[in-house]
Amino acid sequence: MANTVELERGLGQRHIEMIAIGGCIGTGLFMGSGRTISLAGPGIIVIYGITGLILYFVMRAMGELLLYNLNYKSLVDFCEDILGPAAGFFVGWSYWFAWIVAAIAEIVAITGYMSFWFPNLPHWISALTIVILLLALNLLSVKAFGELEFWMAIIKVVAIVGLILLGLYLCFTGFVSPSGIKAQVSNLWSYGGLMPNGVSGLLAGLQTTIFAFAGMEVIGTMMAEAKDPKIMLPKAIRSIPVRIMLFYIGTVTVLMMITPWIDIPPDQSPFVGMFSMVGMLSAASVINLVVVSSATSSSNSGIYATSRMLYGLAQQHHAPAIFGKLSSFQIPAGGIFVATGLILSASLVLTTTESIMGAFELVGTVAALIFIFIWTMILLAYLSYRKRLPQAHQESQFKMPLSKITPYVALGFFAVVLYALMLNEATRLALFALPIWFIGLGIMYWLKTHRSADQQKLIASFQEKVIAQNAAAKAYRARSH
């Protein structure tokens, strides 16, 4: 592989927007929403609304940090620069692992979707075919990758808008399914109210909700390949509330208006099931195709994110130097091969289990937990930035709203999510097993810092910088008063 100096800035605004959508709209919405609805009922609207608002604030914190220093190529860079080399090491490898696990969950779900058309097809064949396709897509130039991902994301956006419009039409025309169920707005509260299972139902639905929103921060890994990050990043982040209202809240609301929540199966895609239930099998087949392409798109974003993260880790001497080299297409091919290899091997194992939904839930919980860690580190980096660099915050053109309060509100919300995960036996297992990953990372970092002269220089440089920044912050406050 040729060691090209830099990643190609080949991603335009439409690519950035659609890759961000592709990363956070996948099986968490199309498949996981069925389980969330079965636990929370119409309360899923509340869960999606609160979670979306919290993560919007996290993305605003990330955006302000990335624009503070345009030399930051990803969220790992500002974590390392502000919190230290150890934080960069833990965040980088954890983010890489989170996307590997999330992509595995997407592939596992795809094999379940394929059973809609090919009930006798072995799951491992579906997994192998999809992963080979993703490998080929990611080995293209970043501009070609962005173009392909743009159109794959367009498919799911058009499908969701079409589904909402069709659902509204069925409600306004009083459509009655073959089973005698009438599509109407009152279905939202006619089966136990808007929160039929109370607060406990909301807490139980948080795991799949967190996984559904995971991937929103993928735009933070694209700065090195964005043509104009100062304009493109704020625009992409500001569009997040609209996406949440339309893609998450809009779809599940319409879904429960057509099909009462008590009739939505937790172990199947509710979108495909809705059309099957009302007797529109051809439409169900089309929606299943959209769901497959959506999950493929989300997995594609995952391989993109992991390969760029591994490249960045190699650039910071946190990963083997071979992963810091670029191909003739100016892409980190080494990281792409590693990611697809791991995703394929794990997917082949998981798709041999009897319960695809069980495998999806286990893998999804692990991914959700690691994403919570990543989002927490973004907030901690932001709080440290505000304290040590008050002047930079004051001069920022993209300040986080209510920045004195919202980081702590978000951290409190993540604590509630962790508590909720402890209440369920399946999610509790993943919660207790996850420390093994961080212990392993700690051992790796300890070995690295005791052997690497480069790492020792990074630590010394960071300590000197913190001292200088603290002194500058004190001087700034003194002038302000």
C-alpha positions as a printed NumPy array, in Angstrom:
array([[  0.   ,   0.   ,   0.   ],
       [  1.215,   3.452,  -0.808],
       [  1.777,   5.628,   2.206],
       [ -0.169,   8.674,   1.052],
       [  0.17 ,  11.61 ,   3.416],
       [ -3.483,  12.501,   4.079],
       [ -7.013,  11.24 ,   3.723],
       [ -8.831,  12.659,   0.7  ],
       [-11.293,  15.497,   1.386],
       [-13.892,  13.999,  -0.927],
       [-17.073,  14.251,   1.155],
       [-19.525,  17.04 ,   0.362],
       [-22.421,  18.355,   2.47 ],
       [-24.961,  15.874,   1.093],
       [-22.57 ,  12.988,   1.765],
       [-21.978,  14.098,   5.35 ],
       [-25.7  ,  14.514,   6.02 ],
       [-26.687,  11.177,   4.518],
       [-23.847,   9.169,   6.079],
       [-24.876,  10.595,   9.45 ],
       [-28.459,   9.501,   8.78 ],
       [-27.287,   6.111,   7.535],
       [-25.243,   5.568,  10.667],
       [-28.044,   6.214,  13.144],
       [-31.047,   4.812,  11.287],
       [-30.705,   1.066,  11.046],
       [-31.9  ,  -2.004,  12.871],
       [-32.205,  -0.103,  16.156],
       [-35.243,   1.598,  14.62 ],
       [-36.474,  -0.954,  12.114],
       [-36.107,  -4.053,  14.292],
       [-35.402,  -2.884,  17.85 ],
       [-38.428,  -0.591,  17.939],
       [-40.693,  -3.661,  18.05 ],
       [-39.15 ,  -4.74 ,  21.33 ],
       [-39.207,  -1.194,  22.724],
       [-42.903,  -0.836,  21.862],
       [-43.679,  -4.186,  23.533],
       [-42.04 ,  -2.891,  26.737],
       [-43.091,   0.77 ,  26.799],
       [-46.159,   0.888,  24.532],
       [-46.837,   4.412,  23.192],
       [-44.356,   5.559,  25.85 ],
       [-41.709,   4.89 ,  23.198],
       [-42.534,   8.379,  21.923],
       [-41.41 ,   9.819,  25.277],
       [-38.251,   7.677,  25.311],
       [-37.283,   8.667,  21.783],
       [-37.968,  12.334,  22.491],
       [-35.903,  12.516,  25.704],
       [-33.032,  10.397,  24.372],
       [-32.917,  12.384,  21.151],
       [-32.792,  15.703,  23.033],
       [-29.981,  14.489,  25.296],
       [-27.915,  13.24 ,  22.376],
       [-28.5  ,  16.472,  20.485],
       [-26.763,  18.286,  23.336],
       [-23.914,  15.748,  23.253],
       [-23.519,  16.383,  19.515],
       [-23.483,  20.142,  20.127],
       [-20.677,  19.66 ,  22.649],
       [-18.788,  17.549,  20.107],
       [-19.359,  20.144,  17.395],
       [-18.012,  23.003,  19.489],
       [-14.897,  21.002,  20.345],
       [-14.207,  19.95 ,  16.751],
       [-14.561,  23.516,  15.491],
       [-12.381,  24.894,  18.278],
       [ -9.397,  23.296,  16.542],
       [ -9.759,  22.281,  12.89 ],
       [ -6.685,  20.072,  13.257],
       [ -8.926,  17.648,  15.165],
       [ -9.794,  14.887,  12.729],
       [-12.164,  13.028,  15.037],
       [-13.589,  12.96 ,  18.539],
       [-10.555,  10.919,  19.64 ],
       [ -8.26 ,  13.822,  18.791],
       [ -9.982,  16.284,  21.121],
       [-10.301,  13.674,  23.89 ],
       [ -6.547,  13.087,  23.684],
       [ -5.709,  16.77 ,  23.438],
       [ -7.971,  17.847,  26.308],
       [ -8.11 ,  14.796,  28.613],
       [ -4.728,  13.25 ,  27.853],
       [ -3.168,  10.344,  25.891],
       [ -4.818,   7.703,  28.084],
       [ -8.27 ,   9.132,  27.274],
       [ -7.441,   9.144,  23.566],
       [ -6.318,   5.524,  23.762],
       [ -9.43 ,   4.345,  25.637],
       [-11.892,   6.385,  23.544],
       [-10.309,   5.434,  20.223],
       [-10.196,   1.701,  20.832],
       [-13.615,   1.69 ,  22.518],
       [-15.188,   3.571,  19.61 ],
       [-13.574,   1.143,  17.192],
       [-14.936,  -1.796,  19.211],
       [-18.396,  -0.211,  19.549],
       [-18.805,   0.08 ,  15.798],
       [-17.515,  -3.446,  15.251],
       [-20.147,  -4.732,  17.689],
       [-22.868,  -2.496,  16.21 ],
       [-22.074,  -3.704,  12.694],
       [-22.26 ,  -7.31 ,  13.922],
       [-25.724,  -6.574,  15.346],
       [-26.788,  -5.122,  11.991],
       [-25.524,  -8.197,  10.1  ],
       [-27.28 , -10.531,  12.542],
       [-30.507,  -8.601,  12.001],
       [-30.11 ,  -8.706,   8.216],
       [-30.024, -12.506,   8.318],
       [-33.367, -12.377,  10.121],
       [-34.807, -10.05 ,   7.467],
       [-33.666, -12.355,   4.668],
       [-35.752, -15.137,   6.211],
       [-38.841, -13.168,   5.127],
       [-38.065, -14.129,   1.521],
       [-35.893, -17.227,   2.009],
       [-37.086, -19.04 ,   5.149],
       [-34.906, -22.092,   4.404],
       [-31.725, -20.191,   3.554],
       [-28.987, -20.745,   6.198],
       [-28.297, -17.498,   8.072],
       [-24.534, -17.741,   7.574],
       [-24.919, -17.466,   3.784],
       [-26.76 , -14.159,   4.154],
       [-24.093, -12.881,   6.565],
       [-21.218, -13.89 ,   4.281],
       [-22.802, -12.265,   1.219],
       [-23.477,  -8.942,   2.947],
       [-20.017,  -8.671,   4.521],
       [-18.267,  -9.336,   1.189],
       [-20.436,  -6.636,  -0.387],
       [-19.498,  -4.169,   2.363],
       [-15.803,  -4.957,   1.94 ],
       [-16.006,  -4.149,  -1.766],
       [-17.885,  -0.888,  -1.116],
       [-15.395,   0.362,   1.453],
       [-12.322,  -0.335,  -0.678],
       [-13.465,   2.304,  -3.168],
       [-12.312,   5.927,  -2.961],
       [-13.991,   7.954,  -0.223],
       [-15.874,   9.997,  -2.85 ],
       [-17.294,   6.819,  -4.404],
       [-18.082,   5.455,  -0.937],
       [-19.858,   8.702,  -0.028],
       [-21.877,   8.598,  -3.25 ],
       [-22.987,   5.005,  -2.696],
       [-23.824,   5.646,   0.935],
       [-25.753,   8.762,  -0.073],
       [-28.088,   6.755,  -2.311],
       [-28.448,   3.908,   0.199],
       [-29.453,   6.435,   2.856],
       [-31.821,   8.145,   0.396],
       [-33.698,   4.846,   0.05 ],
       [-34.454,   4.65 ,   3.763],
       [-35.386,   8.343,   3.984],
       [-37.836,   8.061,   1.079],
       [-39.234,   4.814,   2.516],
       [-39.808,   6.332,   5.954],
       [-41.491,   9.421,   4.524],
       [-43.622,   7.196,   2.292],
       [-44.528,   4.952,   5.222],
       [-45.629,   7.952,   7.303],
       [-47.738,   9.357,   4.46 ],
       [-49.328,   5.959,   3.786],
       [-50.033,   5.473,   7.49 ],
       [-51.706,   8.867,   7.738],
       [-53.772,   8.061,   4.657],
       [-54.931,   4.75 ,   6.172],
       [-55.94 ,   6.542,   9.376],
       [-57.843,   9.356,   7.667],
       [-59.688,   6.908,   5.403],
       [-60.585,   4.624,   8.319],
       [-58.841,   1.559,   6.858],
       [-59.889,  -1.714,   8.515],
       [-57.484,  -4.652,   8.372],
       [-58.64 ,  -8.221,   7.593],
       [-58.453,  -8.928,  11.337],
       [-60.98 ,  -6.148,  12.016],
       [-58.578,  -3.505,  13.363],
       [-59.385,   0.062,  12.346],
       [-56.523,   2.49 ,  11.731],
       [-57.134,   5.553,  13.899],
       [-55.289,   8.032,  16.103],
       [-57.074,   6.78 ,  19.225],
       [-55.166,   3.497,  18.959],
       [-52.348,   5.397,  20.677],
       [-54.224,   5.588,  23.991],
       [-57.042,   3.043,  23.706],
       [-54.979,   0.081,  24.932],
       [-53.888,   1.066,  28.422],
       [-53.111,   4.736,  27.879],
       [-50.012,   6.505,  26.601],
       [-47.811,   4.852,  29.251],
       [-49.452,   1.448,  29.838],
       [-46.471,  -0.008,  31.692],
       [-45.586,   3.131,  33.625],
       [-42.047,   4.296,  34.382],
       [-40.784,   0.716,  34.571],
       [-41.798,   0.244,  30.936],
       [-39.876,   3.371,  29.929],
       [-36.778,   2.165,  31.773],
       [-37.03 ,  -1.286,  30.178],
       [-37.127,   0.256,  26.705],
       [-33.986,   2.352,  27.132],
       [-31.497,  -0.297,  25.938],
       [-32.89 ,  -0.658,  22.425],
       [-33.473,   3.105,  22.277],
       [-29.819,   3.869,  23.034],
       [-28.748,   1.366,  20.387],
       [-31.193,   2.915,  17.919],
       [-29.544,   6.34 ,  18.343],
       [-25.969,   5.015,  18.391],
       [-24.017,   6.241,  15.398],
       [-25.19 ,   9.829,  15.501],
       [-21.65 ,  10.907,  16.378],
       [-20.184,   9.302,  13.239],
       [-20.085,  12.788,  11.685],
       [-17.309,  13.488,  14.182],
       [-15.064,  10.975,  12.391],
       [-15.501,  12.634,   8.984],
       [-13.761,  15.951,   9.579],
       [-10.532,  14.867,   7.889],
       [-12.465,  13.99 ,   4.723],
       [-14.998,  16.852,   4.727],
       [-14.49 ,  19.624,   2.163],
       [-15.546,  22.484,   4.469],
       [-15.995,  21.318,   8.097],
       [-16.702,  24.826,   9.475],
       [-19.916,  25.01 ,   7.446],
       [-20.797,  21.335,   7.05 ],
       [-20.541,  20.167,  10.668],
       [-22.891,  22.786,  12.224],
       [-25.438,  22.249,   9.458],
       [-25.411,  18.466,   9.966],
       [-25.762,  18.772,  13.758],
       [-28.552,  21.369,  13.603],
       [-30.619,  18.989,  11.48 ],
       [-30.605,  16.301,  14.213],
       [-33.873,  17.405,  15.939],
       [-35.721,  17.302,  12.602],
       [-34.378,  13.808,  11.914],
       [-35.499,  12.603,  15.329],
       [-38.999,  14.038,  14.961],
       [-39.449,  12.577,  11.487],
       [-37.537,   9.301,  11.442],
       [-38.033,   8.106,  15.002],
       [-41.06 ,   9.737,  16.597],
       [-42.986,  10.104,  13.337],
       [-42.58 ,   6.491,  12.246],
       [-43.433,   4.774,  15.545],
       [-46.396,   7.115,  16.1  ],
       [-47.916,   6.261,  12.733],
       [-47.089,   2.591,  13.261],
       [-49.068,   2.443,  16.525],
       [-51.966,   4.369,  14.979],
       [-52.375,   1.643,  12.36 ],
       [-51.489,  -1.37 ,  14.514],
       [-52.279,  -1.263,  18.263],
       [-49.067,  -1.616,  20.239],
       [-50.245,  -4.832,  21.917],
       [-50.384,  -6.507,  18.47 ],
       [-46.812,  -5.557,  17.475],
       [-44.497,  -8.606,  17.878],
       [-41.291,  -7.851,  19.807],
       [-39.126, -10.292,  17.83 ],
       [-39.88 ,  -9.054,  14.29 ],
       [-39.626,  -5.857,  12.313],
       [-42.852,  -3.959,  13.14 ],
       [-42.677,  -2.156,   9.797],
       [-42.805,  -5.357,   7.765],
       [-45.329,  -6.862,  10.183],
       [-47.636,  -3.868,   9.842],
       [-48.117,  -4.342,   6.095],
       [-48.398,  -8.1  ,   6.454],
       [-51.112,  -7.658,   9.085],
       [-53.21 ,  -5.345,   6.937],
       [-52.941,  -7.784,   4.034],
       [-50.488,  -5.818,   1.859],
       [-47.9  ,  -8.558,   1.309],
       [-46.31 ,  -6.886,  -1.729],
       [-45.8  ,  -3.691,   0.282],
       [-44.378,  -5.775,   3.137],
       [-41.845,  -7.23 ,   0.725],
       [-40.834,  -3.746,  -0.432],
       [-40.468,  -2.539,   3.154],
       [-38.374,  -5.605,   3.971],
       [-36.077,  -4.673,   1.092],
       [-35.789,  -1.167,   2.521],
       [-35.027,  -2.575,   5.971],
       [-32.27 ,  -4.795,   4.528],
       [-30.723,  -1.884,   2.63 ],
       [-31.024,   0.27 ,   5.748],
       [-29.181,  -2.23 ,   7.929],
       [-26.576,  -2.662,   5.187],
       [-26.127,   1.111,   5.062],
       [-25.695,   1.292,   8.841],
       [-23.119,  -1.535,   8.755],
       [-21.368,   0.31 ,   5.937],
       [-21.099,   3.415,   8.13 ],
       [-19.711,   1.2  ,  10.889],
       [-16.886,  -0.155,   8.739],
       [-16.14 ,   3.395,   7.591],
       [-15.959,   4.64 ,  11.19 ],
       [-13.799,   1.759,  12.479],
       [-11.283,   1.97 ,   9.632],
       [-10.849,   5.738,  10.102],
       [-10.613,   5.31 ,  13.855],
       [ -7.891,   2.671,  13.522],
       [ -6.05 ,   4.957,  11.111],
       [ -6.212,   7.793,  13.634],
       [ -5.019,   5.53 ,  16.456],
       [ -2.018,   4.506,  14.356],
       [ -1.251,   8.166,  13.634],
       [ -1.211,   8.797,  17.405],
       [  1.029,   5.744,  18.035],
       [ -1.841,   3.921,  19.763],
       [ -2.089,   1.172,  17.125],
       [  0.426,  -0.651,  14.872],
       [  1.926,   1.647,  12.243],
       [  0.657,  -0.536,   9.386],
       [ -2.853,   0.797,  10.018],
       [ -1.626,   4.364,   9.545],
       [ -0.899,   3.757,   5.854],
       [ -3.271,   4.602,   3.017],
       [ -3.975,   2.784,  -0.216],
       [ -3.631,   4.32 ,  -3.673],
       [ -7.272,   5.435,  -3.288],
       [ -6.26 ,   7.351,  -0.122],
       [ -8.272,   5.081,   2.181],
       [ -7.078,   3.058,   5.235],
       [ -7.461,  -0.369,   3.609],
       [ -5.758,  -2.196,   6.5  ],
       [ -8.444,  -1.077,   8.947],
       [-11.184,  -2.03 ,   6.479],
       [ -9.873,  -5.59 ,   6.143],
       [ -9.574,  -5.993,   9.92 ],
       [-13.096,  -4.673,  10.533],
       [-14.766,  -6.846,   7.902],
       [-12.841,  -9.909,   9.086],
       [-13.97 ,  -9.469,  12.691],
       [-17.554,  -8.676,  11.703],
       [-17.719, -11.722,   9.46 ],
       [-16.29 , -14.166,  12.007],
       [-18.563, -12.992,  14.831],
       [-21.626, -12.855,  12.584],
       [-21.1  , -16.409,  11.37 ],
       [-21.006, -17.61 ,  14.99 ],
       [-24.06 , -15.615,  16.122],
       [-26.209, -16.534,  13.134],
       [-25.933, -20.212,  14.082],
       [-27.854, -19.555,  17.308],
       [-31.531, -20.481,  17.536],
       [-32.766, -17.001,  18.444],
       [-31.706, -14.23 ,  16.078],
       [-33.508, -11.662,  18.275],
       [-31.657, -12.981,  21.353],
       [-28.303, -12.609,  19.622],
       [-29.295,  -9.144,  18.396],
       [-30.293,  -8.039,  21.903],
       [-27.047,  -9.271,  23.488],
       [-24.801,  -7.647,  20.903],
       [-26.93 ,  -4.497,  20.848],
       [-26.625,  -4.089,  24.63 ],
       [-22.818,  -4.328,  24.503],
       [-22.726,  -1.714,  21.722],
       [-25.124,   0.584,  23.608],
       [-22.957,   0.459,  26.738],
       [-19.798,   1.381,  24.866],
       [-21.542,   4.232,  23.06 ],
       [-22.648,   5.565,  26.462],
       [-18.978,   5.549,  27.487],
       [-18.027,   7.43 ,  24.295],
       [-20.736,  10.065,  24.795],
       [-19.705,  10.465,  28.442],
       [-16.094,  11.085,  27.422],
       [-17.242,  13.728,  24.919],
       [-19.047,  15.526,  27.748],
       [-16.08 ,  15.234,  30.127],
       [-13.783,  16.647,  27.443],
       [-16.236,  19.504,  26.934],
       [-16.396,  20.319,  30.656],
       [-12.592,  20.334,  30.846],
       [-12.419,  22.541,  27.728],
       [-14.852,  25.055,  29.247],
       [-12.853,  25.188,  32.465],
       [ -9.356,  25.415,  30.986],
       [-10.135,  27.366,  27.803],
       [-12.895,  29.862,  28.741],
       [-11.803,  32.353,  26.117],
       [-12.079,  29.746,  23.331],
       [-15.603,  28.954,  24.518],
       [-16.6  ,  32.621,  24.541],
       [-15.272,  33.12 ,  21.008],
       [-16.892,  29.961,  19.626],
       [-19.355,  30.457,  16.743],
       [-21.107,  27.176,  17.566],
       [-21.629,  27.19 ,  21.34 ],
       [-23.446,  24.348,  23.068],
       [-26.882,  25.591,  24.26 ],
       [-27.219,  26.033,  28.056],
       [-23.668,  24.747,  28.359],
       [-23.463,  25.299,  32.133],
       [-26.314,  22.856,  32.756],
       [-26.866,  20.472,  29.844],
       [-23.633,  18.428,  30.205],
       [-24.623,  17.475,  33.759],
       [-28.217,  16.714,  32.712],
       [-26.887,  14.393,  30.001],
       [-24.504,  12.658,  32.414],
       [-27.407,  12.155,  34.834],
       [-29.492,  10.631,  32.04 ],
       [-26.721,   8.148,  31.215],
       [-26.629,   7.146,  34.905],
       [-30.373,   6.411,  34.697],
       [-29.768,   4.275,  31.588],
       [-27.136,   2.226,  33.405],
       [-29.551,   1.716,  36.295],
       [-32.233,   0.584,  33.84 ],
       [-29.862,  -1.928,  32.266],
       [-29.245,  -3.483,  35.682],
       [-32.949,  -4.277,  36.045],
       [-33.03 ,  -6.774,  33.174],
       [-31.19 , -10.101,  33.366],
       [-30.114, -10.119,  29.706],
       [-28.777,  -6.554,  29.715],
       [-27.268,  -6.986,  33.199],
       [-25.041,  -9.769,  31.848],
       [-23.548,  -7.422,  29.246],
       [-23.169,  -4.664,  31.86 ],
       [-21.165,  -6.898,  34.191],
       [-19.064,  -8.376,  31.371],
       [-18.048,  -5.031,  29.85 ],
       [-15.394,  -4.181,  32.498],
       [-13.33 ,  -7.007,  31.003],
       [-12.878,  -4.84 ,  27.901],
       [-11.661,  -1.836,  29.899],
       [ -9.367,  -3.969,  32.051],
       [ -7.841,  -5.357,  28.861],
       [ -7.393,  -1.838,  27.472],
       [ -5.792,  -0.734,  30.74 ],
       [ -3.242,  -3.544,  30.541],
       [ -2.512,  -2.705,  26.887],
       [ -2.   ,   0.964,  27.73 ],
       [  0.241,   0.192,  30.706],
       [  2.436,  -2.055,  28.573],
       [  2.556,   0.569,  25.84 ],
       [  3.496,   3.493,  28.076],
       [  6.303,   1.488,  29.678],
       [  7.753,   0.447,  26.34 ],
       [  7.126,   3.353,  23.981],
       [  9.289,   6.461,  23.977],
       [  6.707,   8.169,  21.739],
       [  4.014,   7.577,  24.336],
       [  6.172,   9.003,  27.126],
       [  6.69 ,  12.153,  25.034],
       [  2.922,  12.456,  24.485],
       [  2.255,  12.242,  28.224],
       [  4.959,  14.783,  29.081],
       [  3.716,  17.164,  26.375],
       [  0.133,  16.882,  27.628],
       [  1.144,  17.633,  31.224],
       [  3.044,  20.75 ,  30.142],
       [  0.091,  21.921,  28.041],
       [ -2.382,  21.491,  30.918],
       [ -0.195,  23.603,  33.202],
       [  0.   ,  26.348,  30.556],
       [ -3.754,  26.248,  29.876],
       [ -4.621,  26.436,  33.572],
       [ -2.385,  29.474,  33.945],
       [ -3.986,  31.123,  30.892],
       [ -7.489,  30.379,  32.243],
       [ -6.655,  32.021,  35.583],
       [ -5.312,  35.08 ,  33.765],
       [ -8.442,  35.268,  31.59 ],
       [-10.762,  35.106,  34.61 ],
       [ -8.732,  37.749,  36.378],
       [ -9.086,  40.085,  33.378],
       [-12.828,  39.319,  33.126],
       [-13.427,  40.307,  36.737]])
